[in-house]
Amino acid sequence: MDLVIDIFRTVQIFQYTTIATVSLVSYEYLTKLDDEIHYLWGRRTSFGGVLMALCRYLPFINVYQIIVDVSWTDMDSERCLVGYRINSSFVYVEFILSIVVLFTRAYAVWGGDRRILFLLALVLACAITGSSYATFLFLKNTEAPPFHLPTSCLFVLGNNDVWISLVILIICESLALGLLLVKSMQHARDTKGLVAVGARKRSILTVMAQDGIGYFACTLVITSANIVVLARVTPDLRDFFLITQGALQNILCSRLLFHVRSVNEFPEGSFVETSTTQFHALLPTATRD
């Protein structure tokens, strides 16, 4: 009897977490819809526009998880397992997308430096290889329960190897932030004395550095909490927070992109440096075509 109660409690936690995540994504979408219309709709297709669109719409894939967790009751266990693995793959793409956004920004801030491009490309390739293998092992060892339950899909997680992917994520975010801060300090040193003391002007590079610190602080807390969850909770609940983290990281990335575009378009109190020109070019243009 206690086992059945624990099973239904686990199912409820997954359902509540998934519904709360989708509600958060929907709220974020509606509150930032004006920015999306202004900076994304009606523009020519660009690399920055694609990144922005993916950050905005990819988290909605979690609606599929609601179908798996809530709607698929009394379904074949193998079908549930396939649905779980498909949704987990999309969540993994959300994590990779956040790394691509941060690396693109770091590369652009460094003015398209080939050495930075090589470094970021190498790290990204290693990160995708390592994290995809860890995620593959995690999903491979996820199995349907050995007994039939008249409830939503439930799975038995064989390991917590996905923690490797989370550590890789922290390393990549640290690298992107480090490159941004180094460039910001170089810029501050090179332009020292150009702006009068007490002036209200701030460079876009400074704004981006501040945004980067804020982003890193948020994701570091979220990722660290997820690693603790993987290590401490029961096996059936190891992955319940991964969906929420993937959605939150894409939300933060879209806000980063919107903020930079906003500062660039309304530069009152700021001036634009040539070192960030390429980054602006990667984003949707400020004027309609």
Secondary structure, DSSP 8 states (H G I E B T S, - for coil): -HHHHHHHHHHHHHHHHHHHHHHHHHHHHHHTHHHHHHHTTT----HHHHHHHHHHHGGGGHHHHHIIIII-TT--HHHHHHHHHHHHHHHHHHHHHHHHHHHHHHHHHTTT-HHHHHHHHHHHHHHHHHHHHHHHHHHHTEE--SS--SSS---EE---THHHHHHHHHHHHHHHHHHHHHHHHHHHHHTTTTS-TT---EEHHHHHHHHHHHHHHHHHHHHHHHHHHHHHS-GGGTTTTHHHHHHHHHHHHHHHHHHHHHHHHS-TTEE--GGGHHHHHHS--SS--
